[in-house]
Amino acid sequence: MLGLVLLGFSVVALPPIVAAFRAASYVNDLSFRSEGLVSEGLELIAEGELLSEQFIAMERNARQFRVLGDESMLQLYDEKHARLIDSVNFLIGLSRTHAMRQRLDRIKSDAQSVALALQKSGPDYVQMDEVLQTFPELQAMAAEFLVESRRYINDQLQSLRETARRTRQSLAWQGTALVVGTLVLALFFARLIVRPIRQTSIAIRRLGEDGFDQSIKISGPPEIANLGQELDWLRRRLNALEQAKGKFLRHMSHELKTPLASIREGTELLIDGTAGQLNSTQSEVANILKNNSLDLQNMIENLLNFSSQQTMEDSLNLTEFKLSGIINEIRENHHLSLVGKQIRWDVQGKDLTLVADRDRIRAALDNLVSNSIRFSPEGGALSIACKENRVDYSIEVADRGPGVNDKDKDMIFEPFFQGRNPGHGHLRGTGLGLSVARECIESHGGAIEIVDDREVGACFRITIPKHEK
């Protein structure tokens, strides 16, 4: 099987690799030539047009010197003549034909002759008019150079078009042959390789997404068939483990609730003074017992919720209710923890009226609040911000604790995951609170996410789409 796979992939991959390298070479060569031609053409045209403009300006200075006899006009002429010589030298370096270079050499020679004649003569020089008649000839030569430059660029463009046409034709034939050859090779190896691999991929995906009820059967070479049998054994094993886990969670949660209820009742009796009045130290201890028993009850309820979410269908009991009622219930349930840690409670925004499954929304918010209280320092603050948008509602629960470690953000909503940042409570959580919150919100078609734009603490945002009752 290994040899077949290697041979098949090598045979199928080799022609596209060769064709890709050849096409890349052709394209790179055309790109390099076109870029060079564009750059060279722009510089030739621009400098050629500048050459004519320089001759016009130089003629103007020379005639002003002839009429006014002002030596400053001659200085301006000399400066423009120096720039002209630089432009001509630059164009000689750009020129690719002998005719272009020869014409530039003549322009340079005639311009230098005019400059020497002007330097030796004064305004009343008898041959001054003859010198001035040289400028139209220089401008004509500059115009002829510009024409030759355009002709040269057009010739190069035509050559580049012809090369591109031949390249396209060659690549088209090669592409056609490559497509036909690759299809033939792919069809040949598909039955031998692709089919059993696709069956294996589907079986593995079904294990991860659809559960463990359907048996796995894969046909193909012996290695693939044996792999299918191993996957089916793994399916049966995972199914047994999943059932055992669910049974264990349900039984353990129910078994823990009975003694915990007794502990809570006894603690309530002590706090109420039924068994006798307590001093301040004893009352503090009793309140600690009550607070921790509430935390244990919350953990057990998370285990029950998690177990039920794994087995029940996503059927929602939609009712209309005020969000403030849920927030007040949650605050009352966590009153002792809030008072004990001196956490400031702040609710912002309008009172939302939701159409949703009240129990699930309450479970989600309660877990977020419990998480915030656990990680809040003494004297911290916990805020709940409510907002109604056009198509959904958003609820943010934020604290001023250590926040969520960057390395934990991808896994923070996974079941039983414990973050790196330590909490401030006496008990360590089960790692189910955020997972249960996510499942409760996602069952409404909503989402829960971490808000990253806070400098201090953690902030979780719930988004719930609007439903009609």
C-alpha atoms as one frame of an Amber mdcrd trajectory, in Angstrom:
protein
   0.000   0.000   0.000   2.818   2.376   0.874   4.600   1.716  -2.417   1.362
   2.191  -4.344   0.662   5.489  -2.624   4.179   6.798  -3.239   4.134   5.724
  -6.885   0.703   7.189  -7.522   1.467  10.551  -5.970   4.850  10.755  -7.679
   3.459   9.991 -11.128   0.530  12.386 -10.729   2.549  15.197  -9.156   5.573
  15.162 -11.489   3.946  16.636 -14.651   2.276  19.557 -12.808   5.540  20.358
 -11.032   7.487  20.432 -14.309   4.775  22.481 -16.007   4.605  24.893 -13.096
   8.352  25.496 -13.195   8.282  26.090 -16.944   5.291  28.415 -16.736   6.921
  30.327 -13.873  10.089  30.696 -15.951   8.141  31.997 -18.968   6.108  34.416
 -16.891   9.158  35.652 -15.017  11.019  36.305 -18.275   8.065  38.173 -19.817
   7.528  40.147 -16.635  11.189  41.138 -16.468  11.254  42.206 -20.111   7.985
  44.146 -19.904   9.024  45.957 -16.730  12.365  46.909 -18.297  10.696  48.095
 -21.502   8.113  50.206 -19.649  10.741  51.795 -17.431  13.105  52.404 -20.336
  10.345  53.785 -22.567   9.059  56.184 -19.945  12.541  57.516 -19.288  13.344
  57.908 -23.011  10.096  59.761 -23.781  10.303  61.956 -20.698  13.939  62.911
 -21.238  13.390  63.377 -24.986  10.524  65.809 -24.383  12.594  67.570 -21.739
  15.366  67.969 -24.319  13.099  70.026 -26.597  11.916  72.148 -23.679  15.516
  72.849 -22.667  16.404  74.035 -26.179  13.429  76.428 -26.160  14.481  77.873
 -22.804  18.105  78.175 -23.915  17.094  79.964 -27.126  15.005  82.397 -25.075
  18.007  83.227 -22.824  20.300  83.660 -25.851  17.886  86.072 -27.569  17.465
  88.032 -24.327  21.248  88.307 -24.128  21.313  89.501 -27.792  18.699  92.197
 -27.147  19.498  93.321 -23.587  23.187  92.600 -23.419  22.649  91.391 -19.809
  25.467  89.087 -18.649  23.053  87.379 -16.185  21.174  85.967 -19.189  24.416
  84.363 -20.329  24.903  82.806 -16.886  21.396  81.364 -16.991  22.166  79.968
 -20.423  25.348  78.297 -19.143  23.418  76.664 -16.279  20.760  75.304 -18.628
  23.450  74.176 -21.055  25.101  72.155 -18.245  21.752  70.505 -17.435  21.258
  69.817 -21.129  24.612  68.027 -21.378  23.656  65.879 -18.333  20.349  64.967
 -19.992  22.090  64.074 -23.269  24.643  61.880 -21.453  21.797  60.149 -19.596
  19.954  59.509 -22.872  23.118  58.113 -24.476  23.227  55.555 -21.664  19.569
  54.634 -22.298  19.838  54.423 -26.097  19.918  50.899 -27.557  20.475  51.693
 -31.263  23.440  53.209 -33.086  21.238  55.794 -34.864  19.906  57.118 -31.550
  23.375  57.421 -30.022  24.734  59.056 -33.198  21.975  61.680 -33.204  22.556
  62.420 -29.498  26.301  62.841 -30.118  25.527  65.368 -32.857  23.090  67.259
 -30.574  25.719  67.367 -27.864  28.434  68.598 -30.261  26.251  71.319 -31.809
  25.032  72.508 -28.392  28.620  72.813 -27.150  29.566  74.761 -30.295  26.725
  77.227 -29.676  27.765  77.620 -26.045  31.393  78.364 -27.040  30.264  80.892
 -29.644  28.106  82.725 -27.112  30.913  82.818 -24.535  33.379  84.358 -27.074
  30.960  86.942 -28.536  29.094  89.921 -27.164  25.588  91.111 -27.943  26.810
  93.073 -30.991  28.677  90.149 -32.478  27.982  90.185 -36.249  27.519  86.392
 -36.412  25.090  86.370 -33.475  22.066  85.955 -35.727  23.726  82.981 -37.392
  24.290  81.398 -33.971  20.644  81.923 -33.010  19.554  80.177 -36.227  21.196
  76.988 -34.911  18.495  76.509 -32.210  15.680  75.505 -34.627  18.034  72.853
 -36.036  18.771  71.568 -32.507  15.068  71.426 -31.724  14.429  69.534 -34.955
  17.138  66.993 -34.053  15.575  66.602 -30.591  12.193  65.975 -32.216  13.746
  63.407 -34.567  15.349  61.666 -31.585  11.938  61.513 -29.905  10.462  59.926
 -33.044  13.292  57.360 -33.164  12.744  56.595 -29.466   9.041  55.942 -30.034
   9.866  53.787 -33.063  12.338  51.782 -30.994   9.776  51.302 -28.187   7.091
  50.204 -30.664   9.496  47.665 -32.204  10.306  46.276 -28.768   6.609  46.117
 -27.857   5.858  44.229 -31.053   8.664  41.777 -30.281   7.319  41.338 -26.734
   3.795  40.711 -28.054   5.072  38.061 -30.425   7.006  36.371 -27.625   3.938
  36.481 -25.372   1.776  34.991 -28.157   4.180  32.103 -28.649   4.399  31.583
 -24.902   0.595  31.498 -24.508   0.291  29.028 -27.353   2.981  26.795 -25.860
   1.471  26.940 -22.372  -1.989  26.215 -23.771  -0.772  23.032 -25.462   1.160
  22.015 -22.379  -1.841  22.766 -20.130  -4.178  20.705 -22.293  -1.813  17.766
 -22.302  -1.261  18.150 -18.560  -4.990  18.203 -17.750  -5.694  15.143 -19.888
  -2.723  13.249 -18.488  -3.500  14.161 -14.888  -7.155  13.129 -15.250  -6.153
   9.773 -16.679  -3.635   9.175 -13.896  -6.054  10.360 -11.203  -8.813   8.060
 -12.451  -6.357   5.177 -12.561  -5.173   5.610  -8.981  -8.538   6.724  -7.549
  -9.941   3.193  -7.305  -6.723   1.904  -5.765  -6.114   4.664  -3.226  -8.752
   7.379  -2.940 -11.813   5.243  -2.253 -10.588   3.403   0.874  -8.915   6.569
   2.184 -12.187   8.488   1.751 -14.029   5.748   3.616 -11.498   5.975   6.433
 -11.809   9.759   6.591 -15.615   9.567   6.730 -15.454   6.964   9.484 -13.078
   9.067  11.586 -15.195  12.206  11.108 -18.316  10.282  12.079 -16.588   9.171
  15.273 -15.896  12.794  16.179 -19.231  14.329  15.148 -22.084  11.794  15.034
 -21.326   9.566  18.011 -20.551   5.899  18.245 -23.766   4.138  17.202 -22.998
   3.266  13.557 -20.557   0.448  12.880 -17.495   1.079  10.707 -16.740  -1.095
   7.678 -13.997  -0.189   5.174 -13.176  -2.147   2.013  -9.883  -2.032   0.154
  -6.342  -3.331   0.504  -5.614  -5.468   3.583  -3.946  -2.628   5.459  -6.980
  -0.354   5.006  -9.453  -3.139   5.840  -7.524  -3.911   9.046  -7.557  -0.213
   9.876 -11.343  -0.229   9.498 -11.596  -3.109  11.976  -9.401  -1.219  14.439
 -11.564   1.875  14.061 -14.701  -0.157  14.721 -13.084  -1.575  17.877 -12.225
   1.966  18.917 -15.847   3.008  18.276 -17.177   0.263  20.542 -14.641   1.130
  23.220 -15.433   4.852  23.096 -19.146   4.137  23.188 -18.725   2.045  26.323
 -16.570   4.713  27.950 -19.064   7.451  27.063 -21.941   5.529  28.579 -19.896
   4.738  31.680 -18.905   8.382  32.048 -22.481   9.600  31.765 -23.706   6.970
  34.233 -20.911   7.819  36.667 -21.640  11.563  36.505 -25.356  11.083  37.049
 -24.945   8.657  39.938 -22.155  10.617  41.597 -24.021  13.923  41.314 -27.191
  12.491  42.816 -25.279  10.713  45.576 -23.490  13.938  46.496 -26.651  16.022
  46.630 -28.157  14.045  49.552 -25.351  14.580  52.135 -24.832  18.101  50.845
 -28.491  18.901  51.524 -28.036  17.691  55.090 -24.939  19.839  55.498 -26.801
  22.909  54.211 -29.791  22.296  56.469 -27.513  21.869  59.481 -25.618  25.017
  58.608 -28.865  26.969  58.242 -29.995  25.743  61.661 -26.712  26.889  63.200
 -26.925  30.316  61.558 -30.608  30.747  62.562 -29.726  30.005  66.222 -31.997
  26.945  66.425 -29.257  24.955  68.152 -28.292  27.911  70.332 -26.841  31.332
  69.835 -23.370  31.472  68.227 -20.642  33.910  69.019 -19.034  35.988  66.268
 -16.279  33.457  65.530 -18.745  30.573  65.367 -21.070  32.590  63.114 -18.167
  33.348  60.779 -17.303  29.635  60.566 -20.961  28.758  59.928 -21.179  31.324
  57.141 -18.010  29.899  55.577 -19.611  26.425  55.693 -22.770  27.785  54.069
 -20.786  29.640  51.392 -18.712  26.597  50.470 -21.776  24.348  50.491 -23.323
  26.687  47.919 -20.164  26.383  45.827 -20.367  22.599  46.072 -24.019  22.688
  45.079 -23.137  24.807  42.046 -20.443  22.296  41.026 -22.862  19.383  41.396
 -25.508  21.200  39.346 -22.894  21.819  36.646 -22.139  18.081  36.578 -25.849
  17.300  36.239 -26.318  19.953  33.556 -23.299  18.713  31.641 -24.531  15.128
  31.799 -28.024  16.094  30.676 -26.685  18.261  27.836 -24.790  15.251  26.490
 -27.914  13.082  26.310 -30.918  15.361  25.787 -32.088  16.870  22.512 -31.769
  20.582  21.960 -35.447  21.321  22.652 -36.011  24.786  24.091 -38.811  25.745
  26.436 -39.311  29.289  25.150 -40.990  31.740  27.495 -41.024  35.510  27.827
 -39.325  36.885  30.920 -37.421  39.846  32.300 -33.661  39.449  32.544 -33.580
  41.499  35.748 -35.466  38.719  37.559 -32.720  36.211  36.735 -29.994  38.695
  37.697 -31.638  39.340  41.075 -31.971  35.597  41.757 -28.301  35.045  40.930
 -27.262  37.933  43.168 -29.335  36.544  46.041 -27.820  33.079  45.657 -24.295
  34.510  45.734 -25.012  37.111  48.395 -22.728  35.550  51.007 -19.814  35.231
  48.579 -20.241  38.833  47.429 -20.390  40.133  50.997 -17.570  37.889  52.207
 -15.183  39.130  49.508 -16.600  42.675  49.565 -17.251  42.565  45.819 -19.150
  45.515  44.359 -22.124  44.473  42.177 -22.953  46.695  39.213 -25.691  46.160
  36.612 -25.641  48.432  33.556 -27.973  48.901  30.600 -31.710  48.458  30.134
 -33.812  45.635  31.530 -34.137  43.200  28.620 -37.255  41.191  27.884 -36.152
  37.871  26.406 -37.998  35.067  24.674 -35.796  32.099  25.522 -35.397  29.060
  27.736 -35.275  30.718  31.145 -33.567  27.822  32.940 -30.758  27.661  30.407
 -30.184  31.425  30.372 -30.129  31.406  34.166 -27.668  28.485  34.227 -25.369
  30.256  31.774 -25.384  33.569  33.663 -25.048  31.849  37.033 -21.932  30.014
  35.864 -20.381  33.205  34.520 -21.094  35.050  37.763 -19.720  32.138  39.838
 -16.596  32.158  37.709 -16.162  35.920  38.172 -16.650  35.705  41.949 -14.132
  32.870  42.213 -11.456  34.833  40.382 -12.226  38.276  41.847  -9.866  39.622
  44.531 -11.015  41.017  47.856 -12.760  44.358  47.339 -13.103  43.783  43.596
 -16.005  44.578  41.306 -18.369  42.508  39.153 -20.385  44.155  36.406 -23.190
  42.926  34.154 -23.887  45.034  31.045 -27.078  44.407  29.034 -27.726  45.734
  25.552 -30.411  45.237  22.910 -29.242  45.241  19.288 -31.226  45.104  16.063
 -31.272  41.302  15.721 -29.932  40.067  19.055 -29.207  40.768  22.707 -25.754
  41.000  24.260 -24.872  40.472  27.934 -21.355  41.051  29.277 -20.122  39.736
  32.629 -16.807  41.277  33.713 -14.576  41.176  36.781 -11.269  42.649  37.902
  -9.438  39.408  38.538  -6.306  38.087  36.791  -8.162  37.591  33.497  -7.842
  34.675  31.092  -4.344  33.556  30.212  -3.610  33.972  26.495  -2.591  30.303
  26.281  -5.977  29.223  27.707  -8.297  31.159  25.393  -8.616  28.387  22.810
  -9.527  25.778  25.453 -11.338  27.786  28.134 -14.810  26.565  27.058 -13.837
  22.891  26.818 -15.280  20.502  29.472 -13.085  19.901  32.554 -10.438  22.364
  31.399  -8.664  24.165  34.262  -7.017  27.493  33.448  -3.526  28.540  34.472
  -4.571  31.603  36.471  -5.470  30.623  40.057  -8.762  31.666  41.614  -9.220
  33.387  44.964 -11.687  30.913  46.445 -11.133  27.958  48.752 -12.407  25.396
  46.236 -11.091  24.683  42.791 -13.802  24.405  40.149 -14.655  21.351  38.085
 -13.920  23.062  34.779 -17.537  22.598  33.639 -19.038  26.019  34.332 -17.973
  27.728  31.113 -18.651  24.576  29.089 -22.219  24.377  30.419 -22.680  28.111
  29.788 -21.554  27.730  26.179 -23.883  24.781  25.532 -26.842  26.626  27.068
 -26.230  29.679  24.870 -25.431  27.730  21.698 -28.679  25.780  22.082 -30.405
  29.149  21.419 -28.321  29.706  18.292 -26.196  32.252  20.172 -22.528  32.498
  21.056 -20.294  33.193  24.031 -16.854  34.728  23.672 -14.024  36.403  25.543
 -13.756  40.185  25.143 -10.068  40.948  24.604 -10.079  44.750  24.851  -9.942
  44.909  28.669  -6.747  45.813  30.503  -7.788  44.235  33.827  -9.888  41.168
  34.551 -11.929  38.841  32.373 -15.015  39.763  30.365 -17.374  37.239  28.752
 -19.959  38.361  26.202 -23.152  36.406  25.560 -24.993  37.000  22.277 -28.555
  35.664  22.025 -30.609  36.059  18.814 -34.122  37.395  19.154 -36.858  34.765
  19.105 -40.605  35.084  18.713 -42.771  33.432  21.325
